[in-house]
Amino acid sequence: MHENPAIAALLNSLNNPSLPTVDLSLVRMHELMKALGNPEKKLPPVIHLAGTNGKGSTQAFLRAIYEAAGYRVHAYTSPHLVQFNERITIAGQQVSDEYLLQLLERVSEATKTISVTFFEATTAAAFLAFAEHSADVVLLETGLGGRLDATNLVAKPMATIITPIDYDHMEFLGGTLGEIAGEKAGIMKAGVPCFAGAQKPEAREVLKRAARKVECSLLLNDFDWNYEAVNGGLRVRNAADVWDLPTPSLVGAHQLHNAALASVAAMSLPQLPISAEALARGIQSTTWPARLQKLEHGALVTAWGARGDVVLDGGHNPSAAEILAVWMAARKTPVTLILGMMKRKDARAFLQPLVPYVSAVIAVPIEGNDSYPAHELAEVACALGVKKVHAAPSLAGAAQHFAPEANATLLIAGSLFLAGEVLKNHG
């Protein structure tokens, strides 16, 4: 779990076997915050983000914009890809091992009398860190849902952002899009502006009702703001202004939306003024691993050789697959897909949009996680009509199934846990 044995031991101890991995409630979190001196009440101004797709990328764009403008930015995200420290950024720097160890020790001491989930404990560590270091803004990403998410303790954030909502984590958030949207809408607060990305009609109506109920202003894509691709970049409009942005550094048409959403929030908040120059530099300098990330080195890149690009994406739900399908269609080259997925995900629903664009699927297990066995994923791919399907014993073993085709793309997708394994061992 961590290269530092002391941190690894503490993180392992915070995996409470008496509670399920996910147990949505704010009662335990309030008790833990009280035991730690209520750090959630001492945070710098907060922008709270929820949604199904694009949370991490939108947060990354916002962070880059604010840092380009010279602001000090704290950020909290999950899960991590390689090292736990990725989750907590303090004024632009990942939390150090030394300070992380101190934070976890304090949380561990408090949890001796309070049973909490792993995410609650680690969120508490982030709140402590952010309360103890000055910053101009905290970018706080929900872990799951919103209403009962451990991050949802900030009484009066500066703003909230809800990225596109779709079906995911239905066992926790509800079986309909409306129910899921209702959980995400739980981060809205009275008198606090909420900026929402593109939404399906059912989700949009739920967000509108929730905004009216809590009396917050809701600014919806395609209603209160919009964007369009122009001149190699994009043009964004809200009720008061229009501005042009360069092509985002993150790849994919969906990143135009995420960049536009981040820019609308940044340009609408008078507490942190943003210049056009800082906005452009931020959009062009944003980095976010495992989002259509082109790998430049490592064992898989070497094995793929001169065939073409090797691309990594952590997408794992049907809406993410639809985004990948658009990207694959635009490439117009054969795509070999290395696929690994967690058992709790719907493998068939994820793979179905990709089938028209893949020339082969190589199914792999994900080391150290409750993932599909490779042969089960292979069976799903075969049932959907993929002609060339292989089950590999490991990610490293996938290379023996590479086809000798030229001008082709290797895409690795299906799980953030798989992406983390790739980045740690192969990239």
N, C-alpha and C positions, 0 to 999 in steps of 0.2 A: 504493500500500500504506500510505503514511503521509503526512500533510501536511508533516511536517518532512523536508526533502530528505536530511539526513544520516542520520536514522533509516531512511528509506525505502531508502537505498542499502545500509545495513548489513543490514536485513531481507532485501533482495534477494540480497545476497551469501551469506546463510545458507541460501538455497535451493540445496542441493548437487546439481548435475546428475549427479554420479557415483553417487548413491544414489536409489532410488525414493522417491516422496513419503512412502509408508508402508513402513517396513522394521523390523518389530518385533524388537527385540533389546535386551538390557541391557548388552552388552559395551561398545559405544561409549560409553554413558552413564556407566558406571563409569570409563572412561578419562578422559572429559571432567571428571567430578567430581574425580578425583584431580588433574588439571591445574589446577583452580580452587581447590584447598585443601579439598575435601570439604565444601561448604556443606550438603549434605543431612544431615550428622551434627550440625549446629549449629542446627537449626530449633526453634522453639517447638513445643509439643505439637501433633500433627497428627491431623486427622480426614480419612481418605482415602475418596473416593467413586468408585464405579464403577456401571455399569448401562447399560441401553439408553435408557430413557425416564425423565425426571424428575430427572436428575442436577443440572442447572443450577438448577431450581426448588427442589429439596430443599436444595441448598447456599445458595440465596438466603434461604430460610426460616431456616436455621441461622444465617447471618450476621446477619440482622435480630434474631433472638432473643438472640444473644450481645451484639450491640451495644446492644440495649435494656437488657440487664443491666449495661452499663458495661464490658464486656470489649473489649480491643483485638484486632481480627481481621484476619489476612491471608487473602487468597483468591486462588486460581488457577483459571481456567476457560478453555475454548476451545470453538469458535473465537470471535473477536470479531465484532461486527456492523458497526461503523462504523470504529473506531480501535483499533489494536493494544493501546493502553494499557488497554483494558477487561479484558484477560486477567490483569493483575497488580494486585491491590489491597493496599496496604500500610497497615495500621492504619486501615482505613476509607476510604482515598483512592486513586484510581487513580494508578499510577506516573506521575511527571512526565516530560515529554520530556527534561529535563536528566539525570535519574537513569537513565532508560531508555537514553539514548545511552551513558552510562558503562558500564552493564551489558552492552549489546550489544558494545561495543568490547572489553571484557574477554573475553567469550565468543568473539568473532571471533578475537582473538589466540590463544586456546587451540585453536581449530579449524584453525589453520594446519597443524598436524601430526596432527590427528584428524578424520577424515571423519564427520560426523554429519548427521542429518536436520534439517529446519527445526524440527520440534516438539521434538526433543532439545535443540537450541541454545536455543530460547526457554524451555523448561522449566528449563534450567540458569540462565538469567537470572533466572527467578522464584526459584529456590533461593538464589541469591546475595542477592537483595533481602530475602528472608524471614530469612536467616541474619544479616543486618546490621542488622535492626530488631527490637526487642523486641515481643512480642505474647503474648497469653494462649492463642491457638489459631490454627493454620493450617488452612484448609479447602482441601483439595487434590483437584482433580477430574481423573480420568484423561482422556486424550485418546481412546484407543481400546483396548478390551479391559481388561486389568488386569495379568495375569501378566507380560507383556513390555512394558508401557507405560512410557514414560520417567519417569513419576512414581513408579514402584514401587520406589524405592530406600530408603524410610524403613523402617528395621529394626524399629522398635517404635512404631507410631502409638498415639495414645490410644484410637482407635476406627476401625472401618471401617464403611462404609454401602454396601449394594448395592441400588440401585433396581430396579424391574421390568425383567426381561430379556426381550428379544424378538429377532426376526430383523433384523439390520442388519450391515453390513460383513462379510458372509459370506465374501467373497473373502479376508479376512484372519483371521477368527476361527473359521471352520468352517461346515460346511453344515447342522449340526443344532443344535437348541436346547441340547442337552446339551453339545456342544462349545463353543458360545458361552458358556454358563454356566461351564464349566470355566476359560475365560480370565478371565472377570470375577472368579471366586472366587480368582484368584491374588493378590488384594490382602489376603486373610486372613492374619493372623499369629498365632503361638502366644501364648496368654494374653491376646489383645486381643479385646474384644467386637465382634461384627459384627451390625449391625442391617440386616435385609433387608425390603424392601417386598414387595408381593404378587407371587407367582411362579406360573407355570404348573408343573404337576406335574413335568415332565421337568427343568426348571431347578431346582426346589426340591430334588429328590433329589440332584442334583449338588452343590448348595451344602451340603446336610447331610453328604454324604460328605466333601467338602473340609474342612468344619469339624472333623469327627472326625479326619481325617488330620493336620491341623496343630494340633489340640487348642486350638481357640478356642470360645468360647460364641457360638452363633448364635441370634439372636432374630428369629423369623420372623413376619411379618404373618399373622393368622388362627390362629396357634398360640401364640406367646408374647406377642403384643400385638394389639390390634384397635381399631377406631374405628367410630363410627356418627354419622350426621347427626341432631342433636337441637336443637330450639328455635332454629333459625336459625344454629346453629354446629355443633360436633362434640364428641363425647365420646370420649376416648381412655383405654384401659386397658392396663396391663401387669401382670405378676405381683404387683407390690407396691402399685400405686396406681391411681387413676382421676382424671382431670381434664377440665374442659370448656374448649374453645377457642372464640373468636369465629369468624365466617365469615372465611376467609382473604381477603386483599386480591387475590390472584391468582384469575382467573376460571376456572371449569370444575370439574366434579365430580372430575376427576383431581387437582386441587390440594388437595382435602380429604385425599387419600391422602398427597400429598407433605408437607403441613403436619403431618399426624399422624406420619409417619415422622421428620421433623425433630424434632418435640417429644419423641418417645420417646427418641431419641438424647440430646437435651439434658437431659431429666429423669433419665436413667439414669447420667450420668457425674458422679460426686461431685467430680471435680477442678474443675469449673466449676459451682457451684450456681446454679440459676435459680429466681427467684420466679415465682409465678403471674401477677403483674402484668407482669413482663418478658416472659414467655411470650406473654401475650395481646397486648401492644403489638408484639412482634416479628411475630406472625402477621398482624396488621392493617396493618403498615407495610411489608411485603415488596414490593419491586419487582423485576421481571425482564422486560426488553423482549422483544417478539416472541413472547409466550406469551398468545394470545388478547388482545392489547393493542388497546384501542380508540384509534384515531388521532383526534386533535382538530384537526389543521390540515395543510396541505400541498396539493399540486396534485390528488392523488387524492380527498382529502376535498372539495375545492372542486368537482371535476367530478361527484362522486357527489351532492352537494347535499343536498336534503331527503329523499331516498329513505329514508335510515336510517343505521345505523352502518357505519363502515369499520373492519374488524378485521384485525389482522396476526398471523400465527402462523408460526413457523419449522419446524413439523412436516414430516417428510420420509420417514417410513417407515410401513409398514402399521399398526402399533400406534398411532402418532400419528394416523393417519387415522381409526382407530376412535374415538379420543377426540374428534376433531373432529366425527365423525358424531353422537355423542351430544349434543354441544353444539348442532349444527345442528338436530337433531330437536326439541330443547327450545325453540328460538327460534320455530318455527312461522311463519316468514316466508320468502319466496323468497330464495335465496342465489345471488348471482353470484360465481363463483370465478375469481380471477386466479391462474393456475398457472404456476410456473416450477420446473424441477427439474434437478439435476445428472445427467449421463448415467449415472453409476455407480449411480443409484437405480432401483428398479423402479416406473416410472410407473403401470403398469396396477394393480399391487397397492396403490399409494397411493390412486389415484383411485376404485377400485371401491367401497369403503365409503361414499364421498361422493356417488356418483351418485344415490341416491334423494332427496337433499336439495338438489341444485343445479338451478337453473333455467337457468343458462348457464355455460359455461366459456370464459374468454379466456386462451389460451395465450401465454406470452411467453418470450423468451430471457433469460438472466441475463448482464448485461454483464460482460465480462472473465473469464468462467469457462467451463469445459467443460460446458456445459448442453445439454439437448435443444433442437434448433431448434423454434420455435413450431409449425411445421406437423406435426412428429412427435407432439408432445403433443396437438395438435388431433385427429390421427388416432386416438390412443388413446381420447380422450374420445368421439369419434363411434362407435368400435367398441364401447364400453361402453353406448351407447344415449342419451348426452346429446343432446337435441334442438337446442339452440342452442350452437354452437361457433364460435369465431373464433380465428384466429391473428394476433396483433399483432406488429409489428416491434420493439416496445420496451415497457417498462413505461409510459412516458409516453403511448405511442400506444394503450394499452388503453382509454383513456377514450372513444374514438370508438365503441366497441362497447357502451357501457352501454345497457341497455334502459330505456325510459321507464316503468318500473313503480314504483308507490308502495309504501311500507312494506316495503322490502327491505333485505337486508344485503349488503355487499360484503366478501368474505373474500379475503385475499391469503395464499397458503400454498404449501408444497412444498419450501422450502429456506431454510436460515439465510442463505445468500449472497443470495438474493432479499430476505429480510427486511432485511439490511444495506443493500441498495440502496434499499429503500423508506425506511428511517430516515434515510439520508444525503441522499437527493434529493427525497423526497416526503412526509416526515412530520415 
